[in-house]
Amino acid sequence: MQPPISLINFCQLLESDKNLQYQVKSATNPKEIVDLAQSLGHDFTNNELRIWSKELSAPYFPWSQMGDEWRRNFFK
């Protein structure tokens, strides 16, 4: 199973944009990340982000290095 291409493209955009990284890192819930992505033309759902979140380990993701329980709670 592959992540949605829109999620892949959004992650590629994040790699080269420190401002977007900061916005993602500052998110307090998944909707903020999904809304940011959608405002930039990358359409994926909260559920798709949740499903792939364990694979998204870059330091600018809010759940990075916070542990599985913290990540699960972030998506509740």
Secondary structure, DSSP 4 states (H G I P E B T S, - for coil): ----HHHHHHHHHHHT-HHHHHHHHT-SSHHHHHHHHHHTT----HHHHHHHTTT---TTSTTTTS-HHHHHHHT-
